[in-house]
Structure formats: structure tokens, C-alpha cells
Amino acid sequence: MVTGAAHAGLLDPPFYMDEFEEAFRFILEDYRLHARPLAIFIPCAVRKPYSTSPSHRLFHALFDRVLAPDEYQLLIFGTCGVVPAELERMYPFAHYRYMLGNVHDERVRRDFLEIETYRLAAFLTATRDLYDRRAAYCIGLFREAMVRAVVRSGVELDLILPSDPEIRRVYDPDCPFPEGSLSRAEYLAELESGLAGLAR
């Protein structure tokens, strides 16, 4: 198995790398996604494959409580681009290590925002007719990229969580991550309630 340690380049910001753009083009142009009632977008994770991360384990358990497997398409997005969850072990998605939250270089953060907005908008446009409804669960720059992509593509989200009021309620400017974690109980409760409403 190829690892990030073996490929030092995969420790760099992945959104700059040719491997990630090529993989994104493959997903966009060649990979066959199936129509589903609902598409759910969640952020990528430092641990690979994504589904083994503590946060993604929580998300998957929540989805299992609310939805049947054939009711939704799970999509991972962020520094990786946009990845159908079933491709999480595909190169290069399982073979990089990068955490945008630890990066304070404003140029890198601006570049991420523009590149991910472009990828999300392209994906939303290409899959416009595949999903009846769309939900996103994200904060920070990932959320900003998603909101911009919706405007750019003209493809609306039916739900974006956590809600702005809930984010404002937990916001702590003295914390390294002021909006907190998507694993917060309050955020997860909102997600479960929101998805249950969409599934009705």
C-alpha cells in the first residue's frame, strides 16, 4: 500500500496537486454515480480512510439511525475535492495527510477556497438531476466554499447545518477552532433532526 510517508509530496496541500485534480476529473467525467433521493456532503478527515475517523464514525451511526442505505449518496469534500464515500480508499484519497485548520497562511487558505468552490460547483452542476434533495454538514472554510459553490452553480441545498444560530451560540473566539467541532452533541442533534425531516 502507498502511504503519505512513502510519498512525501502527499504531505503538501492536496488541493494544489495534479493527482487530486485528475481524480476529481475521473469522478466528474467517468465515474457512474447513481440517482438517490438525497445527497449528503460532509467534510474530509485527517484519519484515512475517512470512515475510520472518530467524527465520521459518529456521522455514519447517525445516518444509520435516520436513513436507509439506498436513500442517500454520501459525499466527502474539502481539501480532497469531492469524493463519493465508496471511493475513500482510492488513490490519492487514502494517501495524504493534511489539516487545513492548522494552516494560517492566508494565501493558501484563499487558494483552497477558490479551488474547492470550483470543484464543488462543477460537481453540483454535473449531478444536478441525480438527487432530489441535498444536505451539507460543515463549518469554517468548508462551509464558505459550499455556500459559494451553490451561488456559482445555481444548484440549491435543501439543508445546511449546523444552523447559523447554533454556530453563533457555541462560538468562542478564544478557542483555536472558534466554531467548535462537528462532533459536538448540539450540532449532531441538529443534523439528526434535519435529516429526519428531509427523509419524511
The 8 nearest C-alpha neighbors of each residue, nearest first, counted from 0:
[[1, 2, 94, 5, 90, 93, 3, 88],
 [2, 0, 5, 94, 3, 6, 90, 4],
 [3, 1, 94, 5, 4, 0, 6, 95],
 [2, 4, 95, 6, 94, 9, 5, 7],
 [5, 3, 2, 6, 7, 10, 9, 1],
 [4, 6, 2, 3, 7, 1, 9, 8],
 [7, 5, 3, 8, 4, 9, 2, 1],
 [6, 8, 9, 10, 4, 5, 3, 11],
 [9, 7, 10, 6, 11, 3, 16, 95],
 [10, 8, 95, 11, 7, 3, 6, 13],
 [9, 11, 8, 96, 7, 95, 97, 3],
 [10, 12, 9, 8, 13, 97, 7, 96],
 [13, 11, 14, 15, 97, 10, 16, 78],
 [14, 12, 16, 15, 11, 78, 79, 19],
 [13, 15, 78, 16, 12, 79, 19, 111],
 [16, 14, 13, 12, 17, 19, 20, 11],
 [17, 15, 13, 18, 14, 19, 20, 12],
 [16, 18, 20, 19, 21, 15, 14, 22],
 [19, 17, 21, 16, 20, 22, 91, 13],
 [18, 20, 22, 21, 17, 16, 23, 14],
 [19, 21, 23, 17, 22, 18, 24, 16],
 [22, 20, 24, 18, 23, 19, 17, 25],
 [23, 21, 25, 19, 20, 24, 18, 26],
 [22, 24, 20, 26, 25, 21, 19, 27],
 [23, 25, 27, 21, 22, 26, 28, 20],
 [26, 24, 22, 29, 28, 23, 27, 30],
 [27, 25, 30, 23, 24, 28, 29, 22],
 [26, 28, 24, 25, 23, 29, 122, 30],
 [27, 29, 25, 26, 24, 30, 31, 23],
 [30, 28, 25, 26, 27, 31, 24, 32],
 [31, 29, 26, 25, 32, 28, 27, 24],
 [32, 30, 29, 33, 26, 28, 27, 34],
 [31, 33, 30, 34, 129, 83, 126, 26],
 [34, 32, 35, 31, 129, 72, 130, 126],
 [33, 35, 129, 130, 32, 36, 128, 72],
 [34, 36, 130, 37, 71, 70, 33, 72],
 [35, 37, 131, 130, 70, 71, 132, 34],
 [36, 38, 71, 132, 35, 130, 133, 131],
 [37, 39, 133, 72, 71, 73, 130, 134],
 [40, 38, 134, 73, 135, 74, 133, 72],
 [39, 41, 135, 74, 75, 73, 134, 136],
 [40, 42, 75, 136, 135, 76, 74, 137],
 [43, 41, 76, 75, 77, 137, 44, 40],
 [42, 44, 75, 76, 77, 49, 41, 79],
 [45, 43, 46, 49, 42, 52, 47, 55],
 [44, 46, 96, 98, 97, 47, 43, 49],
 [47, 45, 52, 44, 49, 48, 51, 96],
 [48, 46, 49, 93, 45, 51, 52, 44],
 [47, 49, 93, 50, 51, 87, 88, 46],
 [48, 50, 47, 51, 44, 52, 46, 43],
 [49, 51, 55, 52, 48, 56, 47, 59],
 [52, 50, 49, 48, 56, 53, 47, 55],
 [51, 53, 46, 55, 54, 50, 49, 56],
 [54, 52, 56, 55, 51, 57, 50, 46],
 [55, 53, 57, 56, 52, 182, 58, 181],
 [54, 56, 58, 57, 50, 52, 53, 59],
 [55, 57, 53, 59, 54, 58, 50, 60],
 [58, 56, 54, 60, 55, 59, 61, 53],
 [57, 59, 55, 61, 56, 60, 62, 54],
 [60, 58, 62, 56, 61, 57, 55, 63],
 [61, 59, 63, 57, 58, 62, 56, 64],
 [60, 62, 58, 64, 59, 63, 57, 191],
 [63, 61, 59, 65, 64, 60, 66, 58],
 [64, 62, 60, 61, 65, 66, 59, 67],
 [65, 63, 61, 62, 66, 60, 67, 191],
 [64, 66, 62, 63, 195, 61, 194, 191],
 [67, 65, 62, 63, 64, 70, 68, 198],
 [66, 68, 70, 69, 63, 65, 71, 62],
 [69, 67, 70, 71, 66, 63, 72, 62],
 [68, 70, 67, 71, 35, 72, 66, 36],
 [71, 69, 67, 68, 36, 35, 37, 66],
 [72, 70, 37, 35, 38, 69, 36, 73],
 [71, 73, 38, 39, 35, 37, 74, 70],
 [72, 74, 39, 84, 38, 83, 40, 71],
 [73, 75, 83, 40, 84, 82, 39, 41],
 [76, 74, 82, 41, 43, 42, 81, 40],
 [77, 75, 81, 42, 80, 43, 79, 82],
 [78, 76, 79, 80, 42, 43, 141, 115],
 [77, 79, 14, 80, 13, 76, 111, 43],
 [80, 78, 77, 76, 13, 81, 14, 92],
 [79, 81, 76, 77, 78, 115, 118, 82],
 [82, 80, 76, 75, 79, 74, 119, 23],
 [81, 83, 75, 74, 84, 76, 80, 86],
 [84, 82, 74, 85, 86, 73, 75, 81],
 [85, 83, 86, 87, 74, 73, 82, 75],
 [84, 86, 83, 87, 88, 82, 73, 74],
 [87, 85, 84, 89, 88, 83, 82, 92],
 [86, 88, 84, 89, 85, 48, 92, 93],
 [89, 87, 93, 86, 48, 92, 90, 85],
 [88, 90, 86, 87, 92, 91, 93, 94],
 [91, 89, 92, 93, 94, 88, 22, 87],
 [90, 92, 94, 93, 89, 18, 19, 95],
 [93, 91, 90, 94, 89, 87, 88, 79],
 [94, 92, 88, 47, 48, 91, 90, 95],
 [95, 93, 3, 2, 91, 92, 90, 1],
 [96, 94, 9, 3, 10, 93, 97, 92],
 [95, 97, 10, 45, 3, 9, 94, 98],
 [96, 98, 10, 45, 99, 12, 95, 11],
 [99, 97, 100, 101, 45, 96, 102, 44],
 [98, 100, 102, 101, 97, 78, 108, 12],
 [101, 99, 98, 102, 176, 103, 175, 139],
 [100, 102, 99, 98, 103, 97, 175, 176],
 [103, 101, 99, 100, 104, 98, 108, 107],
 [102, 104, 105, 101, 108, 100, 107, 99],
 [105, 103, 107, 106, 102, 108, 109, 101],
 [104, 106, 108, 107, 103, 109, 102, 110],
 [105, 107, 109, 108, 104, 110, 111, 103],
 [108, 106, 110, 105, 104, 109, 111, 102],
 [107, 109, 105, 111, 110, 106, 112, 104],
 [110, 108, 112, 106, 111, 107, 105, 113],
 [109, 111, 107, 113, 112, 108, 114, 106],
 [112, 110, 108, 114, 109, 113, 115, 107],
 [111, 113, 109, 115, 110, 144, 114, 116],
 [112, 114, 116, 110, 111, 115, 117, 109],
 [115, 113, 117, 111, 116, 112, 110, 118],
 [116, 114, 118, 117, 112, 113, 111, 119],
 [115, 117, 144, 148, 113, 119, 114, 118],
 [116, 118, 114, 120, 115, 119, 121, 113],
 [119, 117, 115, 121, 120, 116, 122, 80],
 [118, 120, 122, 116, 121, 117, 148, 115],
 [121, 119, 148, 152, 123, 117, 122, 118],
 [120, 122, 118, 124, 119, 123, 117, 125],
 [123, 121, 119, 125, 124, 120, 126, 118],
 [124, 122, 120, 126, 121, 125, 127, 119],
 [123, 125, 127, 121, 122, 126, 152, 120],
 [124, 126, 122, 123, 127, 121, 27, 128],
 [127, 125, 129, 123, 128, 124, 122, 130],
 [126, 128, 124, 125, 123, 129, 154, 130],
 [127, 129, 126, 130, 131, 34, 125, 124],
 [130, 128, 34, 126, 127, 35, 131, 33],
 [131, 129, 35, 36, 132, 37, 34, 128],
 [130, 132, 36, 37, 129, 35, 133, 128],
 [133, 131, 37, 130, 157, 36, 38, 134],
 [132, 134, 38, 156, 157, 37, 39, 158],
 [135, 133, 158, 39, 159, 157, 156, 38],
 [134, 136, 40, 159, 39, 41, 137, 160],
 [137, 135, 160, 41, 159, 40, 161, 134],
 [136, 138, 142, 141, 135, 41, 42, 160],
 [139, 137, 142, 141, 140, 178, 136, 161],
 [138, 140, 142, 141, 143, 137, 178, 144],
 [139, 141, 143, 142, 144, 138, 112, 108],
 [142, 140, 144, 139, 143, 138, 77, 137],
 [141, 143, 138, 145, 137, 140, 144, 139],
 [142, 144, 140, 146, 145, 141, 147, 139],
 [145, 143, 116, 147, 141, 142, 146, 112],
 [144, 146, 148, 142, 143, 147, 149, 141],
 [147, 145, 143, 149, 148, 144, 142, 150],
 [146, 148, 144, 150, 149, 145, 151, 116],
 [149, 147, 120, 151, 116, 145, 150, 146],
 [148, 150, 146, 152, 147, 154, 151, 153],
 [151, 149, 147, 153, 148, 152, 146, 154],
 [150, 152, 148, 149, 153, 147, 120, 154],
 [153, 151, 120, 149, 154, 150, 124, 148],
 [152, 154, 150, 149, 151, 155, 124, 148],
 [155, 153, 152, 149, 123, 127, 124, 156],
 [156, 154, 149, 153, 157, 133, 150, 152],
 [157, 155, 133, 158, 134, 159, 154, 132],
 [156, 158, 133, 134, 132, 155, 159, 197],
 [157, 159, 134, 156, 135, 160, 133, 193],
 [160, 158, 135, 134, 136, 161, 156, 162],
 [161, 159, 162, 136, 135, 137, 158, 190],
 [160, 162, 186, 165, 136, 166, 163, 159],
 [161, 163, 160, 165, 164, 166, 159, 189],
 [162, 164, 166, 165, 167, 161, 160, 168],
 [165, 163, 167, 166, 162, 168, 161, 169],
 [166, 164, 168, 162, 167, 163, 161, 169],
 [165, 167, 163, 168, 164, 169, 170, 178],
 [168, 166, 170, 164, 165, 169, 163, 178],
 [167, 169, 165, 166, 170, 164, 163, 171],
 [168, 170, 166, 167, 171, 165, 178, 179],
 [171, 169, 178, 167, 177, 168, 166, 172],
 [170, 172, 177, 173, 174, 169, 178, 179],
 [173, 171, 177, 174, 170, 175, 176, 178],
 [172, 174, 171, 175, 177, 176, 170, 178],
 [173, 175, 177, 176, 172, 171, 179, 178],
 [174, 176, 177, 173, 172, 179, 100, 171],
 [175, 177, 174, 179, 178, 180, 100, 171],
 [178, 176, 171, 174, 172, 170, 179, 175],
 [179, 177, 170, 176, 166, 169, 171, 180],
 [178, 180, 177, 176, 181, 170, 169, 183],
 [181, 179, 182, 183, 178, 176, 186, 138],
 [180, 182, 183, 186, 179, 187, 137, 54],
 [181, 183, 180, 54, 184, 187, 186, 57],
 [184, 182, 186, 181, 185, 180, 187, 179],
 [183, 185, 187, 186, 188, 182, 181, 189],
 [186, 184, 188, 183, 187, 189, 165, 182],
 [185, 187, 189, 183, 188, 184, 161, 181],
 [186, 188, 190, 184, 189, 185, 191, 183],
 [189, 187, 191, 185, 190, 186, 184, 192],
 [190, 188, 192, 186, 187, 191, 193, 185],
 [189, 191, 187, 193, 188, 192, 194, 186],
 [192, 190, 188, 194, 193, 189, 195, 187],
 [191, 193, 195, 189, 190, 194, 188, 196],
 [192, 194, 190, 196, 195, 191, 189, 197],
 [195, 193, 197, 196, 191, 192, 190, 198],
 [194, 196, 198, 192, 193, 197, 65, 191],
 [195, 197, 193, 194, 198, 199, 192, 191],
 [196, 198, 194, 195, 199, 193, 132, 157],
 [197, 199, 195, 196, 194, 66, 65, 70],
 [198, 196, 197, 195, 194, 66, 65, 193]]
